[in-house]
Amino acid sequence: MSKALKEYEVRPTPEDPALSQSVSGIDHEGREVETVVVTERALTLFLNGREIVTMMTIGDHPDLLAVGFLLNQGMLRDDDEIIGIDYEEDIATIVVRTARETDYEEKLKKKVQTSGCAQGTVFGDLLEKLDGINLCKTARLKTSWLYGLSKKINTEPSLYLKAGAIHGCVLCSEDRPLVYMEDVGRHNAIDKIAGYMFLNDVAPDDKIFYTTGRLTSEMVIKCVKMGIPILASRSGFTAWGVELAREAGLTLIGRARGKRFVCLSGVERIEFDADANAVDEEDSKHRRKGSAG
């Protein structure tokens, strides 16, 4: 049975000393200053004894990142039984073991460097395979939910508000943020959520996915593979991302800031129930940099 999640079942942990550190520097006036920066470390992933990839990550939730990465790369199947996840922090290694024997030698030979932050990579023909995935057509997004989610997510204590230089991805239900992950690359953050959904048997059909990053082909493909019918971002789009969303029947919403947003695919799922003129503009301290999309 699918797990029912409460609001903010998982949320960022900006107080974790392992995820950021203070660094001394000099500002524009030549004064000595202290600033907080996020961590970035390598994590090497093995599947059944085969080295798959080394990822750059902030280091939290390595088990979710590993499982989600393998799922979104098509190296784990929805019906796979995971019989072990072994994380060795001192050697920055995580090993996922399954009951099914796996062999992805050919798949690993074909790599595509994506537009994801921190150098996202997909293997094999993942960018070409969306056929056969049917997203829930009855899922709905009320504009009042979208406005509420944007405000909650962007004012929630986070590593971004503490140190910047990081992306966030949030699994939501109606106007409730459920699982909120951050990382140096949005592809890592979405993989962590995919891992959480798999390990906790979370149903995707009625969920909304919110991200702070660009709506690229990679983000669209991963969201579709996860079975989530609605993808929203405070950043912009790429042409291929829009094309793939339309092919897959994904509701794609971007530039969601304050009362403004643009839907370029799947508008039939949106219910315009809120008065946009009554929505407050974002506080400047919660605005993420425009360079994110």
Secondary structure, DSSP 8 states (H G I E B T S, - for coil): ------TTSB---TT-TTSEEEEEEE-TTS-EEEEEEE--EEEEEEETTEEEEEEEE-SS-HHHHHHHHHHHTTSS-TT--EEEEEEEGGGTEEEEEESS----HHHHH-EEE-S-TTT-EEETTGGG--TT----SS--EEHHHHHHHHHHHHHS--HHHHH-S-EEEEEEETTEEEEEEEESSHHHHHHHHHHHHHHTT---TT-EEEESS-B-HHHHHHHHHTT--EEEESS-B-HHHHHHHHHHT-EEEEEEETTEEEEEE-GGGEE--S-GGGS----GGG---GGG-
